[in-house]
Amino acid sequence: MYDFERVFSVLHAAPMALTREQIASIATLARLDLTSSEVPVYQESLSAILEFVGALERADTSNVTPMAHPLPGLTQRLRPDAITEGDCHERYQLNAPLTAAGLYLVPKVIE
């Protein structure tokens, strides 16, 4: 089994740079075969992402009202729920090798 706790414990720790071992563990979980020259690139990128997440977690949101939409007072424009195309399944099935009762017939692949 994988040690997810070891990998995800980084998310709850104070922002810091990831170690080469942590990058190797994350790469194993993600099924990535990193070369030795790629490890520092991922180490820097993922550390920057985790530092940004840490900064977001430290932001004071106690006086922020949750929003359902980023632009209050606006509603989403919806198109009318109307049929715009007729039933053309018979025309589509003309190219199919086998059909019956409006269905495509295919070879059995599971016994």
Secondary structure, 3 states (H helix, E strand, C coil): CCCHHHHHHHHHCCCCCCCHHHHHHHHHHCCCCCCCCCHHHHHHHHHHHHHHHHHHHHCCCCCCCCCCCCCCCCCCCCCCCCCCCCCCHHHHHHHCCCEECCEECCCCCCC
